[in-house]
Amino acid sequence: MRLATLASEDDFDGWRDAARNLAAAQVAPSEVVWQVGETPADLFGDEAVLESRAPAFKVPRPFVDLARTVALHADPERWALLYTALTRVLAQPKLVDDRADPLIRKLDEMAKAVRRDIHKMRAFVRFREVEQDGDTRYVAWFEPEHHIVRENGRFFVNRFTAMRWSILTPELSIHWDGEVLSEGPAASKADAPEGDPIEEVWKTYYASIFNPARLKVGAMLKEMPRKYWKNMPETALVGQLVAGAQAREVAMIDKARTAVGGNIAGAWAALREEAMGCTRCHLYKHATQTVFGEGPVDARMMFVGEQPGDQEDLAGHPFVGPAGRVFDRAMGDAGIDRAGVYVTNAVKHFKFEPRGKRRIHAKPDAGEIDACRWWIDQELALVKPEMTVALGATAARSLMGKVVTISKTRGAPIALPSGGTGWVTVHPSYLLRLPDKAQAEDEYARFVEDLKAAAAYVG
């Protein structure tokens, strides 16, 4: 067995030199034990790697870049994996580009994890001001997942050149005195200061710019995982800001009403104008235009469909295609004046699959529905309908915030999370898809009864 000893957890240069000697000597990966520092890695790894420098050989640049990043990963097997990959790349130089290869794919995933951790450190380090020997110094505490502290040192020097700062971590510490970047021993959170007056200013600023209308909790947690919150002053506010987001949204709508002199129609027009430029999901890239809701803004009933169809997308108005004609007929049979209700869709852009010259409807996914809930919530807050009818499962999911089974909720009033009463029935397009004429007639009659019952509940 050959024992390869590296100076530190991120000693890429040491690994490269040792790997070059081992590869030149044609030592198999299974015959090498990799060790960091003086801690024994294996009882049988007692034969040191030859220190004589082997002749240089070429490997593809992408592999060097990949290895340099993977070397920062916390997995203790990374050195062995990299050496195994090196021996294979020497025999197959194009292997490094083959992401279907299990080993290359694994290394690529490790590199991505390291790059994410580098980004998290740059984004989530928070300095606290302390007085030290009569001078001001800024100290931060951070707990990285991988060995990225030295790699990130130069970034913080360039970013905070004029400051004297220290970043403490459980692995090592780095210090900048305005001229020299130095290293120190590992630290604990107790070594970092608790807080300072600047944090209160920052919290006030963060709270003042927080916009509940733009709140996406899932996206926020993806980019700013909870494990980083404890070291960031502004995250102490997140819970209460999220909890009060809905109330603040309503307040924003009320403020908009006041701004237009109590004219709800003016507030609705401003909301519609903003929706015309919506880019909250990718559907806007392919659709012709945003298809916003229409109808009296003081309507007692609101009808929510799934999404615009081909004709709605071209016309810019909801429910004007084949399903819209079925809807109009059913509304008439139910004794409901279509002109007196507000009609909209859960998703405001047409999602489709091209089939030659035709555009075939495609069902919106959960992400697209959730992205568009902002608009539905604002329409509900403005119109304040006494009854909101969900036409189909997509509309029901949008209104309820969860998957809803039509068969279990159809034909009865339900309380909506946003307030008010909801009613679930099928979408008119469902009636168009029924191949059996008798069944289609029965289902149409049942649809009309649903509309009548919803209207009767309003009185």
C-alpha positions as CSV (number, residue, x, y, z in Angstrom):
1,M,0.0,0.0,0.0
2,R,1.1,3.6,-0.7
3,L,0.3,6.3,1.9
4,A,-0.3,9.8,0.5
5,T,-0.3,12.5,3.1
6,L,-1.8,15.9,2.5
7,A,-1.1,19.1,4.5
8,S,-4.7,20.2,4.9
9,E,-8.3,19.4,4.0
10,D,-8.1,21.7,0.9
11,D,-4.6,20.8,-0.2
12,F,-5.2,20.4,-3.9
13,D,-1.6,21.1,-4.8
14,G,-0.4,18.4,-2.5
15,W,-2.9,15.9,-4.0
16,R,-1.8,16.9,-7.5
17,D,1.8,16.3,-6.8
18,A,1.1,12.9,-5.1
19,A,-1.3,11.8,-7.8
20,R,1.3,12.7,-10.5
21,N,4.0,10.5,-8.8
22,L,1.5,7.7,-8.2
23,A,0.2,7.7,-11.8
24,A,3.8,7.8,-13.2
25,A,4.6,4.8,-11.1
26,Q,1.3,3.1,-12.4
27,V,0.0,2.6,-8.9
28,A,-3.6,1.4,-8.9
29,P,-6.1,3.5,-7.1
30,S,-6.9,0.5,-4.8
31,E,-3.3,0.5,-3.6
32,V,-3.3,4.1,-2.3
33,V,-4.4,5.4,1.1
34,W,-5.0,9.1,1.3
35,Q,-4.4,10.9,4.6
36,V,-4.8,14.5,5.8
37,G,-2.3,15.7,8.4
38,E,-0.9,13.3,11.0
39,T,-4.1,11.4,11.7
40,P,-3.6,7.8,10.4
41,A,-6.1,7.0,7.6
42,D,-5.3,3.2,7.5
43,L,-3.3,0.9,9.7
44,F,-1.7,-0.7,6.6
45,G,-0.9,2.5,4.7
46,D,2.7,2.6,5.9
47,E,4.6,3.0,2.7
48,A,5.1,6.6,1.8
49,V,4.7,8.0,-1.7
50,L,8.0,8.6,-3.4
51,E,9.0,12.2,-3.0
52,S,10.9,12.4,-6.3
53,R,8.9,14.5,-8.7
54,A,7.6,12.5,-11.7
55,P,7.7,14.0,-15.2
56,A,4.7,16.2,-15.9
57,F,1.9,14.9,-18.1
58,K,-1.1,16.6,-19.6
59,V,-4.7,16.1,-18.7
60,P,-7.7,18.0,-20.0
61,R,-8.1,21.4,-18.5
62,P,-11.8,20.7,-17.5
63,F,-10.6,17.8,-15.3
64,V,-8.1,20.1,-13.5
65,D,-10.8,22.6,-12.9
66,L,-13.2,19.9,-11.7
67,A,-10.6,18.4,-9.4
68,R,-9.7,21.7,-7.9
69,T,-13.3,22.3,-6.9
70,V,-14.0,18.8,-5.7
71,A,-10.9,19.0,-3.5
72,L,-12.9,21.4,-1.3
73,H,-15.7,18.9,-0.7
74,A,-16.1,17.5,2.8
75,D,-16.4,13.9,1.7
76,P,-13.2,12.1,2.9
77,E,-13.3,9.8,-0.1
78,R,-12.8,12.7,-2.5
79,W,-9.1,12.3,-2.9
80,A,-9.5,8.6,-3.8
81,L,-12.3,9.3,-6.2
82,L,-10.2,12.0,-7.9
83,Y,-7.2,9.7,-8.3
84,T,-9.4,7.0,-9.7
85,A,-10.8,9.5,-12.2
86,L,-7.3,10.7,-13.1
87,T,-6.2,7.2,-14.0
88,R,-9.2,6.8,-16.2
89,V,-8.9,10.2,-17.8
90,L,-5.3,9.5,-18.7
91,A,-6.5,6.5,-20.7
92,Q,-9.7,8.3,-22.0
93,P,-9.2,12.1,-22.2
94,K,-12.8,12.7,-23.3
95,L,-14.2,10.9,-20.3
96,V,-14.3,14.2,-18.3
97,D,-17.0,15.4,-20.6
98,D,-19.2,12.3,-20.2
99,R,-21.7,13.2,-17.5
100,A,-23.4,9.8,-18.0
101,D,-20.4,8.1,-16.5
102,P,-21.3,7.4,-12.8
103,L,-17.9,8.6,-11.4
104,I,-17.8,11.8,-13.5
105,R,-21.4,12.5,-12.6
106,K,-20.7,12.0,-8.9
107,L,-17.7,14.4,-9.1
108,D,-19.8,16.9,-11.0
109,E,-22.4,16.8,-8.2
110,M,-19.8,17.2,-5.6
111,A,-18.4,20.3,-7.4
112,K,-21.9,21.8,-7.6
113,A,-22.3,21.3,-3.9
114,V,-19.0,23.1,-3.2
115,R,-19.9,26.0,-5.5
116,R,-23.3,26.4,-3.7
117,D,-21.5,26.5,-0.4
118,I,-19.1,29.1,-1.7
119,H,-22.1,31.2,-2.8
120,K,-23.9,30.7,0.5
121,M,-20.8,32.0,2.5
122,R,-20.6,35.1,0.3
123,A,-24.3,35.7,0.7
124,F,-24.9,34.9,4.3
125,V,-21.8,36.1,6.2
126,R,-22.9,38.9,8.5
127,F,-20.2,41.1,10.2
128,R,-20.7,42.6,13.6
129,E,-18.8,45.6,14.8
130,V,-16.5,45.3,17.8
131,E,-14.0,47.6,19.5
132,Q,-10.5,46.1,19.8
133,D,-7.6,48.0,21.3
134,G,-9.3,51.3,20.5
135,D,-9.8,50.3,16.8
136,T,-13.0,49.2,15.1
137,R,-13.0,45.6,13.8
138,Y,-15.7,43.5,12.1
139,V,-16.2,39.9,13.1
140,A,-18.4,37.2,11.5
141,W,-19.2,33.7,12.4
142,F,-20.0,31.1,9.6
143,E,-20.4,27.3,9.5
144,P,-19.5,26.1,6.0
145,E,-20.5,22.6,4.8
146,H,-17.2,22.2,2.9
147,H,-13.6,23.3,3.1
148,I,-14.2,26.6,1.3
149,V,-12.9,29.2,3.7
150,R,-9.5,29.8,2.2
151,E,-11.0,29.7,-1.3
152,N,-13.3,32.5,-0.3
153,G,-10.7,34.6,1.4
154,R,-9.7,36.6,-1.6
155,F,-13.4,37.4,-2.4
156,F,-13.9,39.1,1.0
157,V,-10.6,40.9,0.7
158,N,-11.7,42.5,-2.5
159,R,-15.2,43.1,-1.2
160,F,-14.2,44.7,2.1
161,T,-10.8,46.0,1.4
162,A,-11.1,49.1,3.6
163,M,-12.4,47.1,6.6
164,R,-10.4,45.2,9.3
165,W,-12.3,42.0,9.6
166,S,-12.2,38.4,10.8
167,I,-14.3,35.4,9.7
168,L,-14.5,32.7,12.4
169,T,-15.4,29.1,11.4
170,P,-15.2,25.7,13.2
171,E,-12.3,24.7,10.9
172,L,-10.1,27.8,10.8
173,S,-10.3,31.6,10.9
174,I,-9.2,34.2,8.4
175,H,-8.2,37.8,9.3
176,W,-7.7,40.9,7.2
177,D,-5.8,43.9,8.7
178,G,-6.1,46.1,5.7
179,E,-2.9,44.8,4.1
180,V,-2.3,41.1,4.9
181,L,-4.7,38.2,4.9
182,S,-3.7,35.7,7.6
183,E,-5.1,32.5,9.1
184,G,-5.9,31.5,12.6
185,P,-7.1,28.4,14.5
186,A,-10.6,27.1,14.6
187,A,-13.1,29.0,16.6
188,S,-16.5,28.4,18.2
189,K,-19.6,30.5,18.0
190,A,-18.9,31.8,21.5
191,D,-15.9,33.5,20.2
192,A,-18.0,35.7,17.9
193,P,-19.8,38.8,19.2
194,E,-23.6,38.7,19.7
195,G,-24.8,41.9,18.0
196,D,-24.3,45.6,17.5
197,P,-26.2,48.8,16.8
198,I,-25.8,48.4,13.1
199,E,-27.9,45.3,13.2
200,E,-30.9,47.3,14.4
201,V,-30.5,49.7,11.5
202,W,-30.3,46.8,9.1
203,K,-33.4,45.1,10.6
204,T,-35.4,48.4,10.3
205,Y,-34.3,48.6,6.6
206,Y,-35.1,45.0,5.9
207,A,-38.6,45.3,7.4
208,S,-39.3,48.5,5.5
209,I,-38.4,47.0,2.1
210,F,-40.1,43.6,2.7
211,N,-42.9,43.3,0.1
212,P,-45.5,40.7,1.0
213,A,-46.8,40.7,-2.6
214,R,-43.5,39.3,-3.8
215,L,-43.2,36.7,-1.1
216,K,-42.4,33.1,-2.3
217,V,-41.6,31.1,0.8
218,G,-40.5,28.0,-1.1
219,A,-38.1,29.9,-3.3
220,M,-36.8,31.9,-0.2
221,L,-36.0,28.6,1.7
222,K,-34.3,27.2,-1.4
223,E,-32.0,30.1,-1.6
224,M,-31.7,30.8,2.1
225,P,-32.0,27.6,4.0
226,R,-33.0,27.8,7.7
227,K,-29.7,26.5,8.9
228,Y,-28.1,29.9,8.0
229,W,-30.8,32.0,9.7
230,K,-29.3,31.9,13.2
231,N,-26.3,33.9,12.0
232,M,-28.2,36.5,10.1
233,P,-29.9,39.5,12.0
234,E,-32.6,40.1,9.5
235,T,-33.9,36.5,9.6
236,A,-35.1,37.1,13.2
237,L,-37.9,39.2,11.4
238,V,-38.8,36.7,8.8
239,G,-41.3,34.7,10.8
240,Q,-43.4,37.6,11.8
241,L,-43.1,39.2,8.4
242,V,-44.3,36.0,6.7
243,A,-47.1,35.6,9.2
244,G,-48.3,39.1,8.5
245,A,-47.8,39.0,4.7
246,Q,-51.5,38.3,3.9
247,A,-52.8,41.1,6.1
248,R,-50.3,43.4,4.5
249,E,-51.4,42.4,1.0
250,V,-55.0,43.4,2.0
251,A,-53.7,46.6,3.4
252,M,-51.9,47.3,0.1
253,I,-55.1,46.8,-1.8
254,D,-57.0,49.1,0.5
255,K,-54.3,51.7,0.1
256,A,-54.7,51.3,-3.7
257,R,-58.4,52.0,-3.4
258,T,-57.8,55.1,-1.4
259,A,-55.1,56.3,-3.9
260,V,-57.7,56.3,-6.7
261,G,-60.2,58.1,-4.6
262,G,-62.2,55.1,-3.5
263,N,-62.6,53.9,-7.1
264,I,-62.2,50.2,-7.1
265,A,-62.3,50.1,-10.9
266,G,-59.2,52.3,-11.0
267,A,-57.4,49.9,-8.6
268,W,-58.4,47.0,-10.7
269,A,-57.2,48.7,-13.9
270,A,-53.8,49.4,-12.3
271,L,-53.6,45.7,-11.3
272,R,-54.5,44.5,-14.8
273,E,-51.9,46.8,-16.3
274,E,-49.3,45.3,-14.0
275,A,-50.4,41.8,-14.9
276,M,-49.7,42.6,-18.6
277,G,-46.0,42.5,-17.8
278,C,-46.1,39.4,-15.6
279,T,-43.0,37.2,-15.7
280,R,-43.7,35.2,-12.5
281,C,-43.3,31.9,-14.4
282,H,-41.9,30.9,-17.8
283,L,-45.3,30.7,-19.5
284,Y,-45.2,34.4,-20.6
285,K,-42.3,33.5,-23.0
286,H,-44.6,31.6,-25.3
287,A,-48.1,33.0,-24.8
288,T,-49.4,35.8,-26.9
289,Q,-50.4,37.9,-23.9
290,T,-51.7,37.9,-20.4
291,V,-55.4,37.1,-20.2
292,F,-56.7,38.9,-17.1
293,G,-60.1,38.6,-15.4
294,E,-63.1,40.6,-16.6
295,G,-66.5,41.6,-15.1
296,P,-67.9,44.0,-12.6
297,V,-65.5,44.7,-9.8
298,D,-68.4,44.7,-7.3
299,A,-69.7,41.3,-8.5
300,R,-71.3,39.0,-5.9
301,M,-70.0,35.9,-7.8
302,M,-66.6,35.2,-9.2
303,F,-65.9,32.2,-11.6
304,V,-62.3,30.9,-11.8
305,G,-61.3,28.6,-14.7
306,E,-58.0,26.9,-15.4
307,Q,-56.1,28.9,-18.0
308,P,-56.7,30.7,-21.3
309,G,-57.2,28.5,-24.4
310,D,-56.0,29.1,-27.9
311,Q,-58.7,31.6,-28.7
312,E,-58.6,33.4,-25.4
313,D,-54.8,33.8,-25.8
314,L,-55.3,35.5,-29.2
315,A,-58.3,37.6,-28.2
316,G,-57.0,38.6,-24.7
317,H,-60.4,37.8,-23.0
318,P,-61.4,34.8,-20.8
319,F,-63.9,32.2,-21.8
320,V,-64.4,33.2,-25.5
321,G,-63.5,29.8,-27.1
322,P,-65.5,26.5,-27.2
323,A,-65.5,26.0,-23.5
324,G,-66.6,29.6,-23.1
325,R,-69.6,29.1,-25.3
326,V,-70.6,26.0,-23.1
327,F,-70.1,28.2,-20.0
328,D,-72.3,31.0,-21.5
329,R,-75.1,28.5,-22.3
330,A,-74.9,26.9,-18.9
331,M,-75.0,30.3,-17.2
332,G,-78.1,31.2,-19.1
333,D,-79.8,27.9,-18.3
334,A,-78.9,28.4,-14.6
335,G,-80.5,31.9,-14.7
336,I,-77.2,33.7,-14.0
337,D,-76.4,36.9,-15.9
338,R,-72.9,36.4,-17.3
339,A,-72.5,40.2,-17.6
340,G,-73.1,40.5,-13.8
341,V,-70.3,38.1,-12.7
342,Y,-66.5,38.3,-12.6
343,V,-64.7,35.7,-14.7
344,T,-61.0,34.9,-14.5
345,N,-58.5,32.0,-14.6
346,A,-56.1,30.4,-12.1
347,V,-53.3,30.8,-14.7
348,K,-53.1,33.9,-16.8
349,H,-51.0,32.7,-19.7
350,F,-51.8,29.9,-22.3
351,K,-49.7,26.8,-21.8
352,F,-49.6,24.6,-24.9
353,E,-47.8,22.0,-26.9
354,P,-47.3,22.8,-30.7
355,R,-48.7,20.1,-33.0
356,G,-47.9,21.3,-36.5
357,K,-49.8,24.6,-36.9
358,R,-52.0,23.9,-33.9
359,R,-51.4,24.7,-30.3
360,I,-52.7,21.9,-28.0
361,H,-53.7,22.8,-24.4
362,A,-51.3,21.5,-21.8
363,K,-52.3,21.3,-18.1
364,P,-50.5,23.8,-15.8
365,D,-48.2,22.3,-13.2
366,A,-48.1,23.1,-9.5
367,G,-45.3,25.7,-9.8
368,E,-47.2,27.6,-12.5
369,I,-50.4,27.6,-10.5
370,D,-48.6,28.8,-7.4
371,A,-46.8,31.5,-9.3
372,C,-50.1,32.9,-10.5
373,R,-51.9,32.8,-7.1
374,W,-50.7,36.3,-6.5
375,W,-53.0,37.6,-9.2
376,I,-56.0,35.6,-8.0
377,D,-55.4,36.8,-4.5
378,Q,-55.5,40.4,-5.6
379,E,-58.6,39.9,-7.7
380,L,-60.3,38.3,-4.7
381,A,-59.2,41.2,-2.4
382,L,-60.5,43.8,-4.9
383,V,-63.8,42.2,-6.0
384,K,-64.6,40.6,-2.6
385,P,-67.2,38.2,-4.0
386,E,-69.6,36.5,-1.7
387,M,-69.3,33.3,-3.8
388,T,-66.2,32.1,-5.8
389,V,-66.9,29.1,-8.1
390,A,-63.9,26.9,-9.0
391,L,-64.3,25.5,-12.5
392,G,-62.1,22.4,-12.4
393,A,-59.3,20.9,-10.3
394,T,-56.7,23.5,-11.3
395,A,-58.9,26.4,-10.2
396,A,-59.8,24.6,-6.9
397,R,-56.1,24.0,-6.2
398,S,-55.4,27.6,-6.8
399,L,-58.1,28.8,-4.5
400,M,-57.5,26.3,-1.7
401,G,-53.7,26.2,-1.9
402,K,-53.7,22.4,-2.1
403,V,-54.8,19.5,-4.3
404,V,-58.6,19.2,-4.3
405,T,-60.7,16.2,-5.5
406,I,-63.8,17.4,-7.4
407,S,-65.8,14.4,-6.6
408,K,-65.3,14.9,-2.8
409,T,-65.9,18.7,-2.7
410,R,-68.4,19.2,-5.5
411,G,-71.9,20.6,-4.8
412,A,-71.3,22.1,-1.3
413,P,-70.0,25.4,0.1
414,I,-66.4,25.4,1.3
415,A,-64.5,28.1,3.3
416,L,-61.6,29.6,1.3
417,P,-58.3,30.3,3.0
418,S,-58.4,33.9,1.8
419,G,-61.9,34.4,3.3
420,G,-65.3,34.0,1.6
421,T,-67.1,31.0,0.4
422,G,-66.1,28.7,-2.5
423,W,-67.9,26.2,-4.6
424,V,-66.3,23.5,-6.7
425,T,-67.6,22.0,-10.0
426,V,-66.2,20.8,-13.3
427,H,-64.7,22.9,-16.0
428,P,-66.8,23.4,-19.1
429,S,-64.1,21.8,-21.3
430,Y,-64.7,18.5,-19.5
431,L,-68.2,18.4,-21.0
432,L,-66.7,18.9,-24.5
433,R,-64.4,15.9,-24.0
434,L,-67.2,13.4,-23.2
435,P,-67.6,11.0,-26.2
436,D,-71.0,9.6,-25.2
437,K,-73.8,12.0,-26.1
438,A,-76.1,10.8,-23.3
439,Q,-73.4,11.1,-20.7
440,A,-72.5,14.5,-22.0
441,E,-76.1,15.7,-21.6
442,D,-76.4,14.3,-18.1
443,E,-73.1,15.9,-17.0
444,Y,-74.2,19.2,-18.6
445,A,-77.4,19.1,-16.6
446,R,-75.5,18.4,-13.4
447,F,-73.1,21.3,-14.2
448,V,-76.1,23.7,-14.6
449,E,-77.5,22.4,-11.2
450,D,-74.1,23.2,-9.6
451,L,-74.3,26.8,-11.0
452,K,-77.9,27.2,-9.8
453,A,-77.0,25.9,-6.3
454,A,-74.0,28.3,-6.0
455,A,-76.2,31.2,-7.0
456,A,-79.0,30.2,-4.7
457,Y,-76.5,30.1,-1.8
458,V,-75.6,33.7,-2.4
459,G,-79.4,34.4,-2.5
